[in-house]
Amino acid sequence: MTDLRQQALDYHSEPVPGKISITLTKPAETQHDLALAYSPGVAEPVREIAADPEEAYRYTNKGNLVAVITNGSAILGLGNLGPLASKPVMEGKALLFKRFANIDSIDIEVTHRTADEFIDTVANIADTFGGINLEDIKAPECFEIERRLKERCKVPVFHDDQHGTAIVTAAGMLNALEIQGKQLDESTIVCLGAGAAAIACMELLIKCGAMREKIYMLDRQGVIHTRREDLNQYKKLFANNTDKRTLQDVIVDADVFVGVSGPDLLSADDVKLMADKPVIFACSNPDPEIHPELAKAARADVIMGTGRSDFPNQINNVLCFPFIFRGALDVRANAINDEMKVAAVHALRSLAKEPVTQSVLDSYGLESLAFGADYVLPKPTDARLLPRIAAAVAQAAIDSGATSLTELPSGYSQD
């Protein structure tokens, strides 16, 4: 761990500080180049954009530029360490946008006193960008912030901690249940955790077919039920009319466990209480609610996923958010709506059922890999993720009216 710590610090500091930089896309070597790039030539696109704001997509990088914005109130699993401390994470998000979808991204860390100030700051700069990726903002404020920014901004606003996690979770869950011979609408689900990611995961699973009354959500006080008086408006959506109060109460005969909470909160004895052929997604990072070897020792029939790359079935946002924004940007979508999210779910789960390419096998040092208990989601290095998910999201944007375009851009395909 000490070696990893030093390697991480060296990675971020050498040979230059940070992980991103700005590169030029136009020549700037001669006097004529500079006359076109700045004065007097720059006045011409200014006039065009003033006459028609849509021309900004033609004459500037707006259509390929995403802002990654945070207030640092929920950094990874480290908590509220403030805006500046979050900058390495936001730069990392920008790196992933560029690496996986060739999207230019800039990180913005906002210091503020109230949610209104944060919302005003983001809304006032939103037109600079083709999309806004909110990141590491604590619940429940994140729900209100995203909702109000969606109302005020003309470009997509997407809180990845909520929706990216939900999309990957839903795709993996549908595939895992299929392998186990189960249906989502018939499955009893236990969700340990009631923050932004947990609530978004459950809401998207419901949109994919899960039954709300079959979901048991727990926070630090135990099962969220109708007789509790300490629930915010978001938790109330998952209040069950039940006498069950503890994890051990609700885990009995559960088909699914989703953990978005903390390490080592699900025991082997708990796993033994679950229904036949259970699915466990223990997503606490870096230490899951239960380690796969412990769960599999308790139940040979379990399908297990975590947030870690060193175990099978990694539940990782990088499987979707770059490609969702790619599709949204390419059709100039004004939102990332539920239809686009569900389209991403189905594109992601479908890809896992196709033969794995040799380049993916090589990147993970594997001889073979196929759809099954240890492979319910594609690997992040699969080059097919970009065209498949981007095209599905772009088409869903068109079909749902999130863009004025009526057909996919030239050159778009799902191959």
C-alpha positions in Angstrom: 0.0 0.0 0.0 2.9 2.3 0.8 4.4 1.7 -2.7 1.0 2.4 -4.3 0.7 5.6 -2.3 4.0 6.8 -3.6 3.4 5.7 -7.1 0.1 7.6 -7.1 1.8 10.7 -5.8 4.6 10.4 -8.4 2.1 9.8 -11.1 0.2 13.0 -10.3 3.3 15.2 -9.9 5.8 14.0 -12.6 6.9 14.9 -15.2 4.4 17.9 -14.8 1.8 18.4 -12.2 -1.7 17.1 -12.9 -3.3 14.9 -15.6 -4.7 17.2 -18.2 -3.5 20.1 -20.5 -4.8 22.2 -23.4 -3.6 21.5 -26.9 -4.2 23.6 -30.0 -6.4 22.4 -32.9 -5.4 25.2 -35.4 -2.0 26.4 -36.7 -0.7 29.5 -34.9 2.8 29.9 -36.4 2.5 32.8 -38.8 1.2 36.4 -38.7 -1.7 35.3 -40.9 -2.5 32.4 -38.6 -2.7 34.8 -35.6 -4.9 37.2 -37.6 -7.4 34.4 -38.2 -7.2 33.0 -34.7 -7.6 36.3 -32.9 -7.9 39.9 -34.2 -9.3 40.8 -36.7 -10.4 37.3 -38.0 -12.1 36.2 -34.8 -14.7 38.9 -35.2 -16.4 36.9 -38.0 -17.4 33.8 -36.0 -18.4 36.2 -33.2 -20.9 37.9 -35.5 -22.2 34.5 -36.7 -22.8 33.3 -33.1 -24.4 36.6 -32.1 -26.9 36.2 -35.0 -27.5 32.5 -34.3 -26.3 30.8 -31.0 -26.4 27.4 -32.6 -23.4 28.5 -34.7 -21.3 28.1 -31.6 -21.3 24.4 -32.3 -19.8 25.1 -35.7 -17.2 27.7 -34.8 -16.1 26.7 -31.3 -15.3 23.6 -29.3 -18.6 23.8 -27.4 -20.0 20.6 -29.0 -17.0 18.5 -27.7 -16.5 20.2 -24.3 -17.8 19.0 -21.0 -17.4 20.6 -17.6 -16.8 18.4 -14.6 -18.1 20.4 -11.7 -18.0 19.7 -8.0 -18.1 21.3 -4.6 -16.0 18.6 -3.0 -18.7 17.6 -0.5 -18.5 13.9 -1.1 -15.1 13.0 -2.6 -14.9 9.3 -3.4 -15.3 7.6 0.0 -13.3 10.3 1.8 -16.2 12.6 2.6 -16.4 16.4 2.6 -12.8 17.5 2.1 -13.6 20.7 0.1 -13.4 21.8 -3.5 -9.6 22.1 -3.9 -9.0 18.6 -2.5 -11.4 17.2 -5.1 -9.3 18.6 -8.0 -7.3 15.4 -8.6 -10.6 13.4 -8.9 -12.1 15.9 -11.3 -8.9 15.9 -13.4 -9.2 12.1 -13.5 -12.7 12.4 -14.8 -11.5 14.7 -17.5 -8.8 12.2 -18.4 -11.4 9.4 -18.7 -13.6 11.6 -21.0 -10.6 12.1 -23.3 -9.2 8.6 -23.1 -12.5 6.7 -23.8 -14.6 9.1 -25.9 -12.2 11.8 -27.2 -14.3 14.4 -25.3 -12.4 17.6 -24.1 -13.2 18.3 -20.5 -12.2 20.9 -17.9 -12.6 20.5 -14.2 -14.3 23.3 -12.1 -14.2 23.3 -8.3 -16.8 25.6 -6.8 -16.5 27.2 -3.3 -19.9 28.3 -2.1 -22.0 29.0 1.1 -25.4 27.8 -0.1 -26.9 25.5 -2.7 -28.3 28.5 -4.4 -24.8 30.0 -4.9 -23.6 26.7 -6.4 -26.6 26.5 -8.7 -26.2 30.1 -9.9 -22.5 29.6 -10.6 -23.0 26.5 -12.7 -26.1 27.9 -14.5 -24.2 31.1 -15.3 -21.4 29.3 -17.1 -23.3 26.4 -18.6 -23.6 27.9 -22.1 -19.8 27.6 -22.5 -20.1 23.8 -22.6 -21.9 21.1 -24.5 -22.7 19.3 -21.3 -22.3 19.4 -17.5 -21.0 16.5 -15.5 -21.7 17.0 -11.7 -19.5 15.0 -9.5 -18.9 14.2 -5.8 -21.7 16.3 -4.4 -23.3 14.9 -1.2 -26.9 13.7 -0.8 -29.5 14.9 -0.4 -28.4 18.3 -1.7 -27.3 16.6 -5.0 -30.8 15.8 -5.9 -32.1 19.4 -5.6 -29.0 20.8 -7.3 -29.3 18.5 -10.3 -33.1 19.0 -10.6 -32.8 22.8 -10.6 -29.8 22.9 -13.0 -31.7 20.7 -15.4 -34.5 23.3 -15.4 -32.1 26.2 -15.9 -29.5 24.9 -18.3 -29.9 24.4 -22.1 -27.3 21.6 -22.2 -27.4 18.1 -20.6 -26.7 18.1 -16.8 -25.8 14.6 -15.5 -24.8 13.7 -11.9 -22.6 10.7 -12.7 -22.4 9.4 -9.1 -26.2 8.9 -9.3 -26.9 7.9 -12.9 -23.6 6.4 -14.1 -23.6 4.1 -11.2 -27.3 3.2 -11.8 -26.8 2.5 -15.5 -23.9 0.1 -14.9 -25.6 -1.6 -12.0 -28.8 -2.1 -13.9 -27.0 -3.5 -17.0 -25.0 -6.0 -14.8 -28.0 -6.9 -12.7 -30.2 -7.7 -15.7 -27.5 -10.0 -17.1 -26.8 -11.6 -13.8 -30.4 -12.4 -13.1 -30.8 -13.8 -16.6 -27.8 -16.1 -16.0 -29.5 -17.1 -12.7 -32.8 -17.8 -14.4 -34.6 -15.0 -12.6 -36.8 -12.1 -13.7 -36.2 -8.6 -12.3 -39.9 -8.0 -11.7 -40.1 -11.1 -9.5 -36.9 -10.5 -7.5 -36.7 -9.3 -4.0 -34.0 -6.7 -3.7 -32.1 -5.5 -0.6 -30.2 -2.2 -1.0 -27.8 -1.4 1.8 -27.3 2.4 1.5 -29.7 5.3 0.9 -27.5 8.0 -0.6 -27.4 9.4 -4.1 -26.1 6.3 -5.9 -28.4 3.9 -4.0 -31.5 5.8 -4.7 -30.6 6.3 -8.4 -29.8 2.6 -8.7 -33.1 1.6 -7.4 -35.1 4.1 -9.4 -33.5 2.9 -12.6 -34.0 -0.7 -11.7 -37.7 0.1 -11.3 -37.7 1.7 -14.8 -36.2 -1.5 -16.0 -38.9 -3.6 -14.4 -38.2 -4.0 -10.7 -41.2 -3.7 -8.3 -40.9 -0.9 -5.8 -42.7 -2.9 -3.1 -40.1 -5.7 -3.5 -37.2 -3.3 -2.7 -36.0 -3.0 0.9 -33.6 -0.1 1.4 -31.6 0.4 4.6 -29.7 3.4 5.9 -27.7 3.7 9.2 -30.8 3.4 11.2 -31.9 0.2 9.6 -34.8 -0.6 7.2 -36.6 2.4 5.7 -40.2 1.8 6.6 -43.5 3.8 6.7 -43.5 4.4 10.4 -40.2 6.2 10.5 -40.4 10.0 11.0 -36.8 10.8 10.1 -36.9 10.3 6.3 -36.3 12.9 3.7 -38.4 13.1 0.6 -36.1 10.8 -1.4 -36.0 8.1 1.2 -39.7 8.2 1.7 -40.1 6.8 -1.9 -38.6 3.5 -0.6 -40.5 3.3 2.7 -42.0 -0.2 3.0 -45.0 -1.0 5.1 -43.2 -3.8 6.9 -42.3 -5.0 10.4 -38.8 -5.9 9.3 -36.2 -3.6 10.8 -32.7 -5.1 10.3 -30.5 -6.3 7.4 -30.9 -9.8 8.8 -34.6 -9.5 8.7 -34.8 -8.5 5.0 -31.9 -10.6 3.6 -33.9 -13.8 4.2 -34.9 -15.2 0.8 -33.7 -12.0 -1.0 -32.7 -12.6 -4.6 -30.5 -9.5 -4.9 -28.2 -7.5 -2.6 -26.9 -4.2 -3.7 -24.4 -2.5 -1.4 -23.6 1.2 -1.8 -22.6 1.7 1.8 -19.4 0.6 3.6 -16.9 -2.3 4.0 -17.7 -5.6 5.6 -21.4 -4.9 6.4 -22.7 -8.1 4.8 -21.6 -11.4 6.5 -21.2 -14.9 5.2 -24.1 -15.9 7.5 -26.2 -13.2 5.8 -25.4 -14.6 2.4 -26.5 -18.0 3.5 -30.0 -16.6 4.3 -30.6 -15.4 0.7 -32.7 -17.2 -1.9 -31.2 -19.8 -4.3 -28.9 -18.4 -6.9 -28.5 -14.9 -5.4 -26.9 -11.9 -7.0 -24.6 -9.7 -4.8 -23.2 -6.4 -6.0 -21.1 -5.1 -3.2 -19.9 -1.8 -4.5 -18.3 -0.1 -1.5 -14.8 1.0 -2.5 -12.0 0.1 -2.0 -13.4 -2.5 0.4 -16.7 -4.1 -0.5 -19.6 -5.0 1.8 -18.4 -8.5 1.5 -15.3 -9.9 -0.4 -16.1 -12.2 -3.2 -14.1 -15.2 -1.8 -16.1 -15.0 1.4 -19.4 -14.8 -0.4 -18.5 -17.6 -2.7 -17.4 -19.8 0.2 -20.8 -19.3 1.8 -22.7 -19.8 -1.5 -21.4 -21.6 -4.5 -24.4 -20.4 -6.5 -23.8 -16.7 -6.0 -23.0 -14.2 -8.8 -20.8 -11.5 -7.3 -19.8 -8.0 -8.5 -17.8 -5.2 -6.8 -16.4 -1.8 -7.6 -12.9 -3.2 -7.9 -10.9 -4.0 -11.0 -9.1 -6.9 -9.4 -12.3 -8.9 -9.1 -14.7 -10.1 -11.8 -17.7 -8.1 -12.7 -16.5 -4.6 -11.9 -19.3 -2.1 -11.4 -17.6 1.0 -12.8 -19.0 4.3 -14.2 -16.4 4.4 -16.9 -18.4 1.8 -18.7 -21.0 4.4 -19.5 -20.5 8.1 -18.8 -18.0 8.9 -21.6 -20.2 7.2 -24.2 -23.4 8.7 -22.9 -22.0 12.2 -23.2 -20.5 11.3 -26.6 -24.0 10.4 -27.9 -25.6 13.4 -26.3 -23.0 15.8 -27.6 -23.2 14.5 -31.1 -26.9 15.1 -31.5 -26.7 18.4 -29.4 -29.1 17.0 -26.9 -30.6 19.4 -24.3 -30.9 16.7 -21.6 -29.9 13.2 -20.7 -33.3 11.7 -20.0 -34.6 8.4 -18.7 -35.0 7.0 -22.2 -31.4 7.7 -22.9 -30.3 6.1 -19.7 -32.4 2.9 -20.4 -30.9 2.8 -23.9 -27.5 2.8 -22.4 -28.4 0.0 -20.0 -29.5 -2.3 -22.9 -26.6 -1.4 -25.1 -24.2 -2.2 -22.3 -25.8 -5.5 -21.3 -26.0 -6.6 -24.9 -22.4 -6.1 -25.6 -21.5 -8.5 -22.7 -23.2 -11.3 -24.6 -21.0 -10.9 -27.7 -17.6 -12.7 -28.2 -14.8 -10.9 -26.4 -12.2 -9.4 -28.7 -8.6 -10.5 -28.6 -7.5 -7.0 -27.7 -9.6 -7.1 -24.5 -8.2 -10.5 -23.6 -4.7 -9.3 -24.2 -5.3 -6.1 -22.0 -6.3 -8.3 -19.1 -3.9 -11.2 -19.7 -6.7 -13.7 -20.3 -6.9 -16.6 -22.7 -10.7 -16.6 -22.8 -13.7 -14.8 -21.4 -17.4 -15.4 -22.1 -20.8 -14.3 -20.9 -21.5 -16.0 -17.6 -21.2 -15.7 -13.8 -17.8 -14.0 -13.9 -18.5 -11.8 -16.9 -21.9 -10.0 -16.8 -20.5 -6.6 -18.0 -18.0 -5.7 -20.7 -14.5 -4.6 -19.8 -13.6 -0.9 -19.9 -11.0 -1.4 -22.6 -13.6 -2.8 -25.1 -13.4 -0.5 -28.0 -17.0 -1.4 -29.0 -18.4 0.5 -26.0 -18.0 3.9 -27.6 -19.9 3.2 -30.9 -22.6 1.0 -29.3 -23.6 3.1 -26.3 -23.1 6.5 -28.1 -25.3 5.4 -31.0 -28.0 4.0 -28.7 -28.1 7.1 -26.6 -28.1 9.4 -29.6 -31.0 7.5 -31.1 -32.9 7.6 -27.8 -32.4 11.3 -27.7 -33.9 11.7 -31.2 -36.8 9.3 -30.4 -37.6 11.1 -27.1 -37.4 14.6 -28.4 -34.3 15.6 -26.4 -32.8 17.1 -29.6 -34.1 18.8 -32.7 -32.3 16.4 -34.9 -34.4 13.7 -36.6 -31.7 11.3 -37.6 -28.3 10.2 -36.5 -25.3 12.2 -37.7 -23.5 11.0 -40.8 -21.1 8.1 -40.1 -22.9 7.0 -36.9 -23.5 3.2 -36.6 -23.7 0.6 -33.9 -21.0 -1.6 -35.5 
